[in-house]
Amino acid sequence: MNLKVGDKVVVITGKDKGKEGKVLAKKKTLKSCKVLVEGINMVKRNVKPNGQNQNGGIIDKESFIDISNVKKVASSTKKNAGKTSKAKKEVKEEKTEKKESKAKNSSKKKSKVD
C-alpha cells in the first residue's frame, strides 16, 4: 500500500475500528509493514525517572499497527470528502508489452515443435 508519513488513515479492524488519525512513522520489516498512527493503538509504558522525565511513572503512547488494518482517507475534495480509497497498483505499459512478446514467442516455439 502506498502510505506516506502525514497521510490521513482510518482503522478498518481491531480495537480502534473506525478511528481516524495521521501517519506519524512507517516501519518495514522482512515479514510485515507497520505504521504508527496518531492516537491509535495506545499502550501504557512504565518509565523510569531520567533527565527528560523527572517523575517517571506510567505514560500512554502510540504503538505500531499493521498496514493491512488501515485504509487511506481520500483527499479533501468536495467530491470525495471523507471517503476511503483503495490503493491500486499501476501497471506500466512497458512491462505489459514485454509480457505479451514473451507469450507470442513461446506460442510460436510450440507450433514449430508440433
C-alpha positions in Angstrom: 0.0 0.0 0.0 1.3 3.4 -0.8 1.0 5.3 2.5 3.3 8.2 3.3 4.1 10.0 6.6 1.4 12.6 7.0 -1.4 10.8 5.2 -4.8 10.6 6.9 -6.0 7.0 7.5 -8.9 5.2 9.1 -8.6 1.9 11.0 -10.7 -0.9 9.5 -10.2 -3.7 12.0 -9.2 -4.1 15.7 -10.0 -2.4 18.9 -9.7 1.1 17.4 -12.0 0.3 14.4 -13.5 3.4 12.8 -11.0 5.9 14.3 -9.1 8.3 12.1 -5.5 9.6 12.5 -2.4 10.8 10.8 0.5 8.5 9.9 3.5 9.5 12.1 6.0 6.8 11.0 6.3 3.8 8.8 8.4 0.6 9.7 9.1 -2.0 7.1 10.5 -5.5 8.1 11.0 -8.7 6.2 7.7 -10.2 7.3 5.4 -7.2 7.6 5.0 -3.4 7.2 3.6 -1.4 10.1 2.6 2.2 10.6 2.4 4.5 13.6 -0.9 6.4 13.7 -1.6 9.4 15.9 -4.0 8.4 18.8 -4.4 4.8 17.6 -3.3 1.6 19.4 -2.4 3.3 22.7 -0.4 1.3 25.2 0.8 2.0 28.7 4.6 2.1 29.3 6.4 2.3 32.7 9.1 5.0 32.5 12.0 5.4 35.0 12.9 8.9 36.1 15.6 10.4 34.0 16.9 13.8 32.7 13.9 14.4 30.4 11.2 13.0 32.7 12.0 13.8 36.4 9.0 12.0 37.8 8.8 8.8 35.7 5.6 6.7 36.1 3.1 5.3 33.6 2.6 7.0 30.3 0.3 6.4 27.3 2.0 6.2 23.9 1.1 5.0 20.4 2.2 1.6 19.2 2.7 0.4 15.6 -0.3 -1.2 13.8 -0.2 -3.4 10.7 -0.6 -1.6 7.5 -3.3 -4.1 6.4 -5.5 -2.8 9.2 -5.7 0.8 7.9 -7.2 2.4 4.9 -6.2 5.8 3.4 -8.9 8.5 3.5 -9.4 10.3 0.2 -8.1 13.8 -0.3 -10.3 16.8 0.8 -12.1 17.5 -2.5 -15.8 18.2 -2.5 -16.5 15.0 -4.4 -14.5 12.6 -2.2 -14.6 14.3 1.2 -14.2 11.8 4.0 -14.5 8.7 1.8 -11.9 5.9 1.9 -10.0 4.8 -1.1 -8.3 1.6 -2.0 -4.7 1.7 -3.2 -4.2 0.4 -6.8 -1.0 -0.7 -8.3 -0.3 0.9 -11.7 1.0 -1.3 -14.4 3.5 0.3 -16.7 2.9 -0.1 -20.4 6.5 -1.3 -21.0 6.0 -4.3 -18.7 2.8 -5.4 -20.4 4.4 -5.2 -23.8 7.3 -7.4 -22.6 4.9 -9.9 -21.2 2.9 -10.1 -24.5 6.0 -10.5 -26.5 7.2 -13.4 -24.4 3.8 -15.1 -24.8 3.9 -14.7 -28.5 7.4 -16.1 -28.8 6.6 -19.1 -26.6 3.5 -20.0 -28.7 5.5 -19.9 -31.9 8.1 -22.3 -30.5 5.3 -24.7 -29.6 3.8 -24.6 -33.1 7.2 -25.5 -34.6 7.7 -28.5 -32.4 4.2 -29.9 -33.2 
